Amino acid sequence: MLFTKLVNSSFKRNLRVYGPYLVATTMLVAINYIFLAVRANESLKKLNTGAATSALLSLGFRFIFLVTIAFLIYVNRFLWQERRQEMGLYSMLGMTSRNLQWLTVIEKAYLLVCSLVGGLIIGVIFEKLAFLGLGYLLKIDHVSQSWLVPSALGETVLLMSLLFCLIMVIDLVKLHRMTPSQLWRPQTVKVKRHGKLYSFAGLVGLGLLIWAYYITVTIKPRISAIAHFFSAVLLLTVGTYLLFIIGSIVFLQFLQKQKHYYYQPRHFIAISGMRQRMEQNGASLATICLLCSSILVILFTSVTLYAGIGSTVKSYAPQNVVINSQRPLTAQQKALVNDTAKRHHATLTHQLTYTMAAPRYGYWKDDRFINQGDILHMDKQTSSSVILLTTKEYNRITKQHVKLADNQALAYANNKGHYGKVTINGHTYQAKRLNHYSLYFNPDHSIYTPSFYVINQLPKGTPTTTVTSFDYRMKGTQKQRIKFEGELQAELNMKNGQFTAKETISSLINGLYGGLVFIGILISLVLAITTTIVIYFKQISEGMADAERFATMQQVGLSEKETVKSIHSQVLMVFLLPLVGAVINLGFAFPAIRQIMIQLSLYNLPLMITVGVIVSISLLILYLVIYGLTTRVYRHIVEQ
């Protein structure tokens, strides 16, 4: 009973710490439950992309749970700092080590129960809303939802209980290793003197960051692009921590050695104050920077992919149905197409048949295309494909009257194309850029962007493919149109690489990218909660440290106005550094993300820039709101 009263009184005294902590853990429990409940929903299994969406949800849940683990262990350090002196006082008043351990167990049990009860109530309420949102993104007409998902409930309770047990064990080990006097004595962080090795580590951090940026800027649209991007992410993570923890100190030390600059009153206060702050907060600021960077990259990527579904589908199917075959459709196959259309009350329009060269894969070396052959002969150097089309076929399907000499060509590419003097298959052409080609598409659905070249005649021995495409008008739902396209493919007995249907591929991409947006939003929410709490606790620790700095600075002769101005400018600079770093990281990640999106047949650069700007401004506003709200706690502590 006594232990319970002590824990309750501790919660009341330290409400400014336990309150936000409980809100954050409650939200994390709710989001973990929502992920598990949505993943278990039977409606997903009925979708064409059900397996892929479930796999994405499982991957997203693992990531969120890892963030939850890291967050709770990280924030528990602040709770421990808040409680350690209290524990030391209890120990001096006669409590045994066993008594203190019981206090710790009861405290963690309280926090676990409150987090689970609150989180599961919120999770059950918002799980339905979350699944309706996912249904909207995936274009699901009818969804089946149960009031409660027992499997998700049980898994959430089990995982969170294990996690709180881990945190409790960490606290018990700390308690066991410390004497009552160590518990009671407040921790002080002194500015250390660092040697040449420390400076070298700072330069290594800067070097790793530059290396990471170089990789992202120079990534080519190859099969290795994603692997290179993740290697850059790893370098960026290590480099950011080294730069914030060590590089900032090395830079401030350098400024301190510039005596003419450092010993001016304004610079002396700012530099010495900033150095002490960076000594204490380097790791936390690096964490905030990486969290903000993750939010930007995840939201930018998922929202851009979803917003660009229309242009992605068009790059696969410029018309409702596109058929690639080695020879034109036979009379029997044409009859099958017409019969299937009649059965589904579909009217075929804009029918086209034309011959073009089969896509050749390879890479560009200056203005020369190195031809590696068909899609089966790709390797790590492969970065693009080339498709040749004769002027005769081009004029027929576009109803134009283009005339070209044998050494001339018209070129069109959605991505960066090669124009001017180009050499393809041993023939040199002067290629003029085409501004528009309505029948541009990616025949093999490959990750490499095709470039179309219109020339007078195909070189002898060039493999060709016949394209048959048409639109159709049909009343009914998307499901009925997909059924028509599926039957048409089955009747013609064609593989997916030969037959592309707009509604079918739109449904597949919607299912995949809709799931990505849903996961991206929830992951960003988790990261935002984590960032908010980290900033909040850093404001508390800064407030406690600055309360002493205020007294010291006024004792050495600074006015209250000068003291407030100096300290607030330092705090603002410290908390804005991670945001500036995050925006810079997104800026350098942009070229790499664009190359990966090009491999997914999304070439809309204006859309990417628009989404990037909107996401960055949104994060800036959110960050400043969070900073403004948490600053109130900081001011309250300092004013006390």
C-alpha positions as CSV (number, residue, x, y, z in Angstrom):
1,M,0.0,0.0,0.0
2,L,2.9,2.4,0.9
3,F,4.6,1.6,-2.4
4,T,1.4,2.4,-4.3
5,K,1.0,5.7,-2.6
6,L,4.6,6.7,-3.3
7,V,4.3,5.8,-7.0
8,N,1.0,7.8,-7.2
9,S,2.6,10.9,-5.5
10,S,5.6,10.6,-7.8
11,F,3.3,10.6,-10.8
12,K,1.5,13.7,-9.5
13,R,4.8,15.6,-8.8
14,N,6.3,14.7,-12.1
15,L,3.2,15.1,-14.3
16,R,5.0,17.3,-16.8
17,V,7.2,14.2,-17.6
18,Y,4.8,11.3,-17.1
19,G,1.9,13.0,-18.9
20,P,3.5,13.4,-22.3
21,Y,5.2,10.0,-21.9
22,L,1.8,8.3,-21.4
23,V,0.2,10.2,-24.3
24,A,3.1,9.0,-26.6
25,T,3.0,5.4,-25.4
26,T,-0.8,5.3,-25.7
27,M,-0.6,6.5,-29.3
28,L,2.1,4.0,-30.1
29,V,0.1,1.1,-28.7
30,A,-2.9,2.3,-30.7
31,I,-0.9,2.5,-34.0
32,N,0.6,-0.9,-33.4
33,Y,-2.9,-2.4,-32.8
34,I,-4.3,-0.7,-35.9
35,F,-1.5,-2.1,-38.0
36,L,-2.1,-5.7,-36.7
37,A,-5.9,-5.3,-37.0
38,V,-5.8,-4.0,-40.6
39,R,-3.3,-6.7,-41.6
40,A,-5.7,-9.4,-40.2
41,N,-8.7,-8.1,-42.1
42,E,-10.3,-10.7,-44.4
43,S,-11.2,-8.1,-47.1
44,L,-7.5,-7.7,-48.0
45,K,-7.2,-11.4,-48.9
46,K,-9.8,-11.0,-51.6
47,L,-7.8,-8.4,-53.5
48,N,-5.6,-9.1,-56.5
49,T,-2.8,-7.3,-54.5
50,G,-3.9,-8.8,-51.2
51,A,-0.7,-10.7,-50.7
52,A,1.5,-7.7,-51.6
53,T,-0.5,-5.4,-49.4
54,S,-0.3,-7.8,-46.4
55,A,3.4,-8.1,-46.9
56,L,3.8,-4.3,-46.9
57,L,1.7,-4.1,-43.8
58,S,3.8,-6.7,-42.1
59,L,7.0,-4.8,-43.1
60,G,5.5,-1.6,-41.9
61,F,4.5,-3.1,-38.6
62,R,8.0,-4.4,-38.0
63,F,9.5,-1.0,-38.7
64,I,7.0,0.7,-36.3
65,F,7.6,-1.8,-33.6
66,L,11.3,-1.2,-33.9
67,V,10.8,2.5,-33.6
68,T,8.6,1.9,-30.6
69,I,11.3,-0.2,-28.9
70,A,14.0,2.5,-29.7
71,F,11.7,5.3,-28.5
72,L,10.7,3.7,-25.2
73,I,14.3,2.8,-24.3
74,Y,15.5,6.3,-25.3
75,V,12.8,8.2,-23.4
76,N,13.2,5.9,-20.4
77,R,16.5,7.6,-19.8
78,F,14.7,10.9,-19.1
79,L,12.3,9.2,-16.8
80,W,15.3,7.6,-15.0
81,Q,17.0,11.0,-14.6
82,E,13.7,12.4,-13.1
83,R,13.4,9.5,-10.7
84,R,17.0,8.8,-9.6
85,Q,17.3,11.6,-7.0
86,E,13.9,10.6,-5.6
87,M,15.2,7.0,-5.3
88,G,18.3,8.2,-3.6
89,L,16.2,10.2,-1.1
90,Y,14.1,7.1,-0.3
91,S,17.3,5.1,0.1
92,M,18.8,7.6,2.5
93,L,15.5,7.6,4.5
94,G,15.9,3.8,5.1
95,M,14.5,2.0,2.1
96,T,16.4,-1.1,1.0
97,S,17.5,-1.9,-2.5
98,R,14.6,-4.5,-2.6
99,N,12.1,-1.8,-1.7
100,L,13.4,0.5,-4.5
101,Q,13.1,-2.5,-6.9
102,W,9.5,-3.0,-5.9
103,L,8.8,0.7,-6.5
104,T,10.3,0.4,-10.0
105,V,8.2,-2.7,-10.8
106,I,5.0,-1.0,-9.6
107,E,5.8,2.1,-11.6
108,K,6.4,0.2,-14.8
109,A,3.2,-1.9,-14.3
110,Y,1.2,1.3,-13.9
111,L,2.6,2.8,-17.0
112,L,2.1,-0.5,-19.0
113,V,-1.6,-0.8,-17.9
114,C,-2.4,2.8,-18.6
115,S,-0.7,2.7,-22.0
116,L,-2.4,-0.6,-22.9
117,V,-5.9,0.4,-21.8
118,G,-5.8,3.9,-23.4
119,G,-4.0,2.7,-26.5
120,L,-6.3,-0.3,-27.2
121,I,-9.5,1.9,-26.7
122,I,-8.1,4.5,-29.1
123,G,-6.9,1.7,-31.5
124,V,-10.3,-0.1,-31.5
125,I,-12.1,3.3,-32.2
126,F,-9.7,4.4,-35.0
127,E,-9.0,1.0,-36.6
128,K,-12.3,1.2,-38.5
129,L,-11.5,4.7,-39.7
130,A,-8.0,3.6,-40.7
131,F,-9.3,0.6,-42.6
132,L,-11.9,2.8,-44.4
133,G,-9.0,5.1,-45.3
134,L,-7.0,2.1,-46.7
135,G,-10.1,0.9,-48.5
136,Y,-10.4,4.4,-50.2
137,L,-6.8,4.3,-51.2
138,L,-7.1,0.7,-52.5
139,K,-10.4,1.5,-54.2
140,I,-12.2,-1.3,-52.3
141,D,-16.0,-0.9,-52.6
142,H,-17.1,-3.2,-49.8
143,V,-15.1,-3.9,-46.6
144,S,-15.9,-6.3,-43.8
145,Q,-15.0,-5.2,-40.3
146,S,-15.4,-6.8,-37.0
147,W,-15.8,-4.8,-33.8
148,L,-12.6,-6.2,-32.2
149,V,-9.8,-8.3,-33.7
150,P,-8.7,-10.7,-30.9
151,S,-5.5,-11.8,-32.6
152,A,-4.3,-8.2,-32.9
153,L,-5.4,-7.5,-29.4
154,G,-3.5,-10.4,-28.0
155,E,-0.3,-9.7,-30.0
156,T,-0.3,-6.1,-29.0
157,V,-0.7,-6.9,-25.3
158,L,2.1,-9.5,-25.5
159,L,4.6,-7.4,-27.4
160,M,4.1,-4.3,-25.3
161,S,4.3,-6.3,-22.1
162,L,7.6,-7.8,-23.2
163,L,8.9,-4.4,-24.1
164,F,8.0,-2.9,-20.7
165,C,9.6,-5.9,-19.0
166,L,12.8,-5.1,-20.9
167,I,12.7,-1.5,-19.8
168,M,12.0,-2.5,-16.2
169,V,15.0,-4.9,-16.3
170,I,17.2,-2.0,-17.6
171,D,16.1,0.2,-14.7
172,L,16.6,-2.6,-12.2
173,V,20.2,-3.2,-13.4
174,K,20.9,0.6,-13.1
175,L,19.4,0.6,-9.6
176,H,21.5,-2.4,-8.6
177,R,24.8,-0.8,-9.8
178,M,24.3,2.5,-8.0
179,T,24.9,3.4,-4.4
180,P,22.5,5.7,-2.5
181,S,24.9,8.6,-2.8
182,Q,25.3,8.1,-6.5
183,L,21.5,8.1,-6.9
184,W,21.2,11.3,-4.9
185,R,24.0,13.2,-6.5
186,P,22.8,15.2,-9.6
187,Q,24.5,14.4,-12.9
188,T,26.7,17.2,-14.3
189,V,28.1,17.4,-17.8
190,K,31.4,19.1,-18.0
191,V,32.9,20.5,-21.2
192,K,35.7,18.1,-22.1
193,R,39.0,18.8,-23.8
194,H,39.3,16.8,-27.0
195,G,42.4,15.7,-28.8
196,K,43.4,15.2,-32.5
197,L,41.6,11.9,-32.7
198,Y,38.4,13.6,-31.9
199,S,38.9,16.2,-34.6
200,F,39.7,13.4,-37.1
201,A,36.4,11.7,-36.2
202,G,34.6,15.0,-36.9
203,L,36.2,15.1,-40.4
204,V,35.3,11.4,-40.9
205,G,31.6,12.4,-40.2
206,L,31.8,15.2,-42.7
207,G,33.4,12.9,-45.2
208,L,30.8,10.2,-44.8
209,L,28.0,12.8,-45.3
210,I,29.7,14.1,-48.5
211,W,30.1,10.5,-49.7
212,A,26.4,9.8,-49.0
213,Y,25.4,12.9,-50.9
214,Y,27.6,12.0,-53.8
215,I,26.1,8.6,-54.1
216,T,22.5,10.0,-54.1
217,V,23.3,12.6,-56.7
218,T,25.1,10.2,-59.1
219,I,22.8,7.2,-58.9
220,K,21.8,5.9,-62.3
221,P,18.5,4.2,-63.1
222,R,19.9,0.7,-62.9
223,I,18.9,-2.4,-61.0
224,S,21.4,-1.5,-58.3
225,A,19.9,1.9,-57.6
226,I,17.9,0.8,-54.5
227,A,21.0,-0.9,-53.0
228,H,23.1,2.2,-53.6
229,F,20.4,4.3,-52.0
230,F,20.3,2.2,-48.9
231,S,24.1,2.3,-48.6
232,A,23.8,6.1,-48.8
233,V,21.2,6.0,-46.0
234,L,23.6,4.0,-43.8
235,L,26.5,6.5,-44.5
236,L,24.2,9.4,-43.9
237,T,23.1,8.0,-40.5
238,V,26.6,7.5,-39.3
239,G,27.8,10.8,-40.8
240,T,25.0,12.7,-39.2
241,Y,25.7,11.4,-35.7
242,L,29.4,12.0,-36.0
243,L,28.8,15.5,-37.4
244,F,26.3,16.5,-34.7
245,I,28.2,14.9,-31.8
246,I,31.8,15.6,-32.8
247,G,31.9,17.8,-35.9
248,S,29.9,20.6,-34.3
249,I,32.3,20.6,-31.3
250,V,35.4,20.6,-33.5
251,F,34.0,23.6,-35.4
252,L,33.2,25.5,-32.2
253,Q,36.7,24.6,-30.9
254,F,38.2,26.1,-34.1
255,L,36.2,29.3,-33.5
256,Q,37.5,29.4,-29.9
257,K,41.1,29.4,-31.2
258,Q,40.4,32.5,-33.3
259,K,41.1,34.9,-30.4
260,H,40.2,38.1,-32.2
261,Y,36.8,36.7,-33.0
262,Y,36.1,34.6,-29.9
263,Y,36.9,37.2,-27.2
264,Q,34.3,39.7,-28.4
265,P,31.6,39.7,-25.8
266,R,28.8,38.7,-28.2
267,H,30.8,35.9,-29.8
268,F,32.3,34.7,-26.5
269,I,28.9,34.0,-24.9
270,A,27.3,32.5,-28.0
271,I,30.2,30.1,-28.9
272,S,30.9,28.9,-25.3
273,G,27.1,28.4,-24.7
274,M,26.7,26.6,-28.0
275,R,29.6,24.3,-27.3
276,Q,28.2,23.3,-23.9
277,R,24.8,22.6,-25.5
278,M,26.3,20.5,-28.3
279,E,28.3,18.5,-25.8
280,Q,25.1,17.6,-24.1
281,N,22.6,17.4,-27.0
282,G,24.6,16.3,-30.0
283,A,23.2,12.7,-30.1
284,S,19.6,13.9,-29.5
285,L,19.8,16.5,-32.2
286,A,21.2,14.0,-34.7
287,T,18.3,11.7,-33.7
288,I,15.7,14.5,-34.3
289,C,17.4,15.3,-37.6
290,L,17.2,11.7,-38.8
291,L,13.6,11.4,-37.6
292,C,12.6,14.5,-39.6
293,S,14.5,13.3,-42.6
294,S,12.7,9.9,-42.4
295,I,9.3,11.7,-42.3
296,L,10.2,13.8,-45.3
297,V,11.5,10.9,-47.4
298,I,8.7,8.5,-46.5
299,L,5.9,11.0,-47.1
300,F,7.5,12.4,-50.3
301,T,8.0,9.0,-51.8
302,S,4.6,7.5,-50.9
303,V,2.5,10.5,-51.8
304,T,4.4,11.1,-55.1
305,L,3.9,7.5,-56.1
306,Y,0.2,7.6,-55.3
307,A,-0.4,11.0,-57.0
308,G,1.4,9.8,-60.1
309,I,-0.6,6.6,-60.6
310,G,-2.3,8.0,-63.7
311,S,0.9,8.8,-65.5
312,T,2.5,5.5,-64.4
313,V,-0.5,3.6,-65.8
314,K,-0.3,5.6,-69.1
315,S,3.4,4.6,-69.5
316,Y,2.4,0.9,-69.4
317,A,-0.8,1.3,-71.4
318,P,-1.3,4.4,-73.6
319,Q,-4.7,2.8,-74.7
320,N,-7.2,0.6,-72.8
321,V,-5.6,-2.6,-74.2
322,V,-2.1,-3.0,-75.6
323,I,-1.0,-6.3,-77.1
324,N,2.6,-7.1,-78.1
325,S,3.2,-10.1,-80.4
326,Q,5.9,-11.3,-82.8
327,R,3.3,-11.2,-85.7
328,P,0.0,-9.5,-86.2
329,L,-3.2,-11.0,-84.7
330,T,-4.7,-13.7,-86.9
331,A,-8.3,-13.5,-88.2
332,Q,-9.3,-16.0,-85.5
333,Q,-7.7,-13.9,-82.7
334,K,-9.5,-10.8,-84.0
335,A,-12.8,-12.7,-84.0
336,L,-12.1,-13.8,-80.4
337,V,-11.5,-10.1,-79.4
338,N,-14.8,-9.0,-81.1
339,D,-16.8,-11.9,-79.6
340,T,-15.5,-11.2,-76.1
341,A,-16.3,-7.5,-76.4
342,K,-19.9,-8.3,-77.5
343,R,-20.5,-10.7,-74.6
344,H,-19.5,-7.8,-72.2
345,H,-21.3,-5.2,-74.2
346,A,-18.1,-3.3,-74.9
347,T,-17.6,-1.1,-78.0
348,L,-14.0,-1.1,-79.4
349,T,-12.6,2.2,-80.6
350,H,-9.4,3.7,-81.9
351,Q,-7.9,0.4,-83.0
352,L,-4.3,0.5,-84.1
353,T,-1.8,-2.1,-85.4
354,Y,1.8,-1.2,-86.1
355,T,5.2,-2.8,-86.2
356,M,8.3,-1.5,-84.4
357,A,11.7,-2.8,-83.4
358,A,11.7,-5.0,-80.3
359,P,13.2,-3.2,-77.3
360,R,17.0,-3.4,-77.1
361,Y,18.6,-3.0,-73.7
362,G,22.0,-1.5,-72.8
363,Y,23.6,1.7,-71.7
364,W,24.8,5.0,-73.2
365,K,28.5,5.7,-73.5
366,D,28.7,9.4,-74.4
367,D,26.5,9.5,-77.6
368,R,26.8,5.8,-78.4
369,F,24.2,3.2,-77.3
370,I,25.9,0.0,-76.3
371,N,23.3,-2.7,-77.3
372,Q,23.3,-5.7,-74.9
373,G,20.3,-7.5,-76.5
374,D,16.9,-8.3,-75.2
375,I,15.6,-8.2,-71.7
376,L,17.2,-11.5,-70.8
377,H,20.7,-10.1,-71.4
378,M,20.7,-7.3,-68.8
379,D,23.5,-6.8,-66.3
380,K,24.5,-4.2,-63.7
381,Q,25.5,-1.7,-66.4
382,T,22.1,-1.8,-68.1
383,S,20.4,1.6,-67.6
384,S,18.1,2.2,-70.6
385,S,16.4,0.7,-73.6
386,V,15.9,1.8,-77.2
387,I,13.0,1.2,-79.5
388,L,13.2,2.0,-83.3
389,L,10.1,3.0,-85.4
390,T,10.1,3.7,-89.1
391,T,8.8,7.0,-90.5
392,K,6.2,5.1,-92.5
393,E,4.7,3.5,-89.4
394,Y,5.0,6.8,-87.4
395,N,3.2,8.8,-90.1
396,R,0.5,6.2,-90.4
397,I,-0.4,6.0,-86.7
398,T,0.1,9.7,-85.9
399,K,-1.4,11.0,-89.2
400,Q,1.6,13.2,-89.9
401,H,3.8,13.6,-92.9
402,V,7.3,13.5,-91.5
403,K,10.2,13.1,-94.0
404,L,13.7,12.2,-92.8
405,A,17.1,11.6,-94.5
406,D,18.8,8.3,-93.8
407,N,21.1,10.0,-91.2
408,Q,18.2,11.8,-89.4
409,A,16.0,10.7,-86.5
410,L,13.2,11.9,-84.3
411,A,13.7,11.1,-80.6
412,Y,11.3,10.9,-77.7
413,A,11.9,9.9,-74.0
414,N,10.0,10.6,-70.8
415,N,13.3,10.8,-68.9
416,K,16.5,12.5,-69.9
417,G,16.9,11.5,-73.6
418,H,19.9,11.5,-76.0
419,Y,19.6,14.0,-78.8
420,G,21.9,15.5,-81.4
421,K,24.5,13.1,-82.7
422,V,23.8,9.5,-81.6
423,T,25.0,6.1,-82.7
424,I,22.6,3.1,-82.4
425,N,23.4,-0.4,-83.7
426,G,26.4,1.0,-85.7
427,H,24.3,3.7,-87.4
428,T,24.9,7.4,-86.7
429,Y,21.9,9.7,-86.7
430,Q,21.3,13.4,-86.1
431,A,18.4,13.1,-83.6
432,K,15.9,15.9,-83.2
433,R,13.7,16.0,-80.0
434,L,10.0,15.2,-80.3
435,N,7.9,17.2,-77.9
436,H,5.1,14.7,-77.8
437,Y,4.4,11.1,-78.6
438,S,0.9,9.9,-77.5
439,L,1.7,6.2,-78.0
440,Y,4.8,6.2,-75.8
441,F,4.9,3.1,-73.5
442,N,7.1,0.6,-71.8
443,P,6.4,-2.7,-73.7
444,D,8.2,-5.1,-71.4
445,H,7.1,-3.3,-68.2
446,S,10.8,-3.2,-67.3
447,I,12.5,-0.9,-64.8
448,Y,14.5,0.8,-67.7
449,T,13.1,3.9,-69.4
450,P,12.6,3.3,-73.2
451,S,13.7,5.9,-75.7
452,F,11.8,5.9,-79.1
453,Y,13.7,6.8,-82.2
454,V,11.9,7.4,-85.5
455,I,14.2,6.6,-88.5
456,N,13.7,6.0,-92.2
457,Q,14.3,2.2,-92.2
458,L,15.1,-0.4,-89.6
459,P,18.6,-1.9,-90.0
460,K,18.6,-5.4,-91.6
461,G,18.2,-8.2,-89.1
462,T,16.5,-6.0,-86.5
463,P,14.0,-8.1,-84.4
464,T,10.5,-6.6,-84.6
465,T,7.3,-6.8,-82.6
466,T,3.7,-6.0,-83.6
467,V,1.6,-3.8,-81.4
468,T,-2.2,-4.0,-81.4
469,S,-3.9,-1.5,-79.2
470,F,-7.5,-0.2,-78.8
471,D,-9.8,1.7,-76.4
472,Y,-13.2,0.4,-75.4
473,R,-16.4,1.9,-74.1
474,M,-18.3,-0.2,-71.5
475,K,-20.9,0.5,-68.9
476,G,-20.4,-1.0,-65.5
477,T,-18.0,-1.0,-62.5
478,Q,-14.2,-1.3,-62.6
479,K,-14.6,-4.9,-61.4
480,Q,-16.6,-5.7,-64.6
481,R,-14.1,-4.0,-66.8
482,I,-11.3,-5.9,-65.2
483,K,-13.3,-9.1,-65.7
484,F,-13.6,-8.3,-69.4
485,E,-9.9,-7.6,-69.8
486,G,-9.1,-10.9,-67.9
487,E,-11.3,-12.9,-70.2
488,L,-9.8,-11.2,-73.3
489,Q,-6.3,-12.2,-72.1
490,A,-7.4,-15.7,-71.4
491,E,-9.1,-16.1,-74.8
492,L,-6.0,-14.9,-76.6
493,N,-3.8,-17.1,-74.4
494,M,-1.3,-14.4,-73.8
495,K,1.2,-13.9,-71.0
496,N,1.4,-10.7,-68.9
497,G,4.4,-9.4,-70.8
498,Q,2.4,-9.6,-74.0
499,F,-1.0,-8.3,-72.8
500,T,-1.4,-5.0,-70.9
501,A,-4.9,-3.7,-69.9
502,K,-5.4,-0.3,-68.3
503,E,-8.0,-1.1,-65.7
504,T,-6.2,-4.2,-64.6
505,I,-2.9,-2.6,-64.2
506,S,-4.5,0.5,-62.6
507,S,-6.1,-1.8,-60.0
508,L,-2.8,-3.5,-59.3
509,I,-0.8,-0.3,-59.0
510,N,-3.6,1.3,-56.8
511,G,-3.4,-1.7,-54.5
512,L,0.4,-1.5,-54.2
513,Y,0.8,2.3,-54.0
514,G,-2.3,2.8,-51.9
515,G,-0.9,0.4,-49.3
516,L,2.4,2.4,-49.4
517,V,0.6,5.7,-48.7
518,F,-1.3,4.1,-45.8
519,I,1.9,2.7,-44.3
520,G,3.8,5.9,-45.0
521,I,1.2,8.0,-43.2
522,L,1.1,5.8,-40.1
523,I,4.9,5.5,-40.0
524,S,5.2,9.3,-40.4
525,L,2.7,9.7,-37.5
526,V,4.8,7.4,-35.3
527,L,8.0,9.3,-36.2
528,A,6.2,12.6,-35.6
529,I,5.1,11.4,-32.1
530,T,8.6,10.2,-31.4
531,T,10.1,13.5,-32.6
532,T,7.7,15.6,-30.5
533,I,8.4,13.7,-27.3
534,V,12.2,13.8,-27.9
535,I,12.0,17.6,-28.5
536,Y,9.8,17.9,-25.4
537,F,12.2,16.1,-23.1
538,K,15.1,18.0,-24.6
539,Q,13.3,21.3,-23.8
540,I,12.9,20.1,-20.2
541,S,16.6,19.2,-19.9
542,E,17.6,22.5,-21.6
543,G,15.3,24.4,-19.2
544,M,16.9,22.8,-16.1
545,A,20.4,23.6,-17.4
546,D,19.5,27.1,-18.5
547,A,18.1,27.9,-15.1
548,E,21.7,27.6,-13.8
549,R,23.1,29.5,-16.8
550,F,20.7,32.4,-16.2
551,A,22.1,32.8,-12.6
552,T,25.7,32.5,-13.7
553,M,25.4,34.9,-16.6
554,Q,23.8,37.6,-14.4
555,Q,26.4,37.1,-11.7
556,V,29.2,38.0,-14.3
557,G,27.4,41.3,-15.1
558,L,25.0,40.6,-18.0
559,S,21.6,42.3,-17.8
560,E,18.5,40.1,-17.7
561,K,17.6,41.3,-21.2
562,E,21.0,40.3,-22.6
563,T,20.9,37.0,-20.8
564,V,17.4,36.1,-22.1
565,K,18.3,37.1,-25.7
566,S,21.6,35.1,-25.7
567,I,20.1,31.9,-24.3
568,H,16.9,32.0,-26.4
569,S,18.9,32.5,-29.6
570,Q,21.1,29.5,-28.7
571,V,18.1,27.3,-27.9
572,L,16.4,28.3,-31.2
573,M,19.6,27.6,-33.2
574,V,20.0,24.2,-31.5
575,F,16.5,23.1,-32.3
576,L,16.4,24.5,-35.8
577,L,19.6,22.7,-36.8
578,P,17.9,19.3,-37.1
579,L,15.2,20.7,-39.4
580,V,17.7,22.5,-41.6
581,G,19.6,19.2,-41.8
582,A,16.5,17.2,-42.7
583,V,15.6,19.6,-45.6
584,I,19.2,19.4,-46.9
585,N,19.0,15.6,-46.7
586,L,15.8,15.5,-48.7
587,G,17.3,17.8,-51.3
588,F,20.2,15.5,-51.8
589,A,18.0,12.4,-51.7
590,F,15.7,13.9,-54.4
591,P,17.9,12.8,-57.4
592,A,18.2,9.2,-56.1
593,I,14.5,8.9,-55.3
594,R,13.7,10.3,-58.7
595,Q,15.9,7.7,-60.4
596,I,14.1,4.9,-58.4
597,M,10.7,6.4,-59.4
598,I,11.8,6.4,-63.0
599,Q,12.4,2.7,-62.7
600,L,8.8,2.5,-61.5
601,S,7.7,4.4,-64.7
602,L,7.0,7.6,-62.9
603,Y,8.6,10.4,-64.9
604,N,6.5,13.4,-63.7
605,L,9.2,15.8,-62.4
606,P,6.9,18.8,-61.8
607,L,4.7,16.5,-59.6
608,M,7.8,15.4,-57.6
609,I,9.0,18.9,-57.0
610,T,5.4,20.1,-56.0
611,V,5.0,17.2,-53.5
612,G,8.6,17.8,-52.1
613,V,7.9,21.5,-51.5
614,I,4.5,20.8,-49.9
615,V,5.8,18.1,-47.6
616,S,8.8,20.2,-46.6
617,I,6.6,23.3,-45.8
618,S,4.2,21.0,-43.9
619,L,7.0,19.6,-41.7
620,L,8.4,23.1,-41.1
621,I,5.0,24.3,-39.9
622,L,4.5,21.2,-37.7
623,Y,8.0,21.4,-36.3
624,L,7.6,25.1,-35.4
625,V,4.3,24.4,-33.8
626,I,5.8,21.6,-31.7
627,Y,8.8,23.8,-30.8
628,G,6.4,26.6,-29.8
629,L,4.3,24.4,-27.6
630,T,7.2,22.7,-25.9
631,T,8.9,26.0,-25.3
632,R,6.2,26.9,-22.8
633,V,7.6,24.1,-20.5
634,Y,11.1,25.4,-21.0
635,R,10.1,29.0,-20.1
636,H,8.2,27.7,-17.0
637,I,11.3,25.9,-15.7
638,V,13.6,28.8,-16.4
639,E,11.3,31.4,-14.8
640,Q,11.0,29.3,-11.7
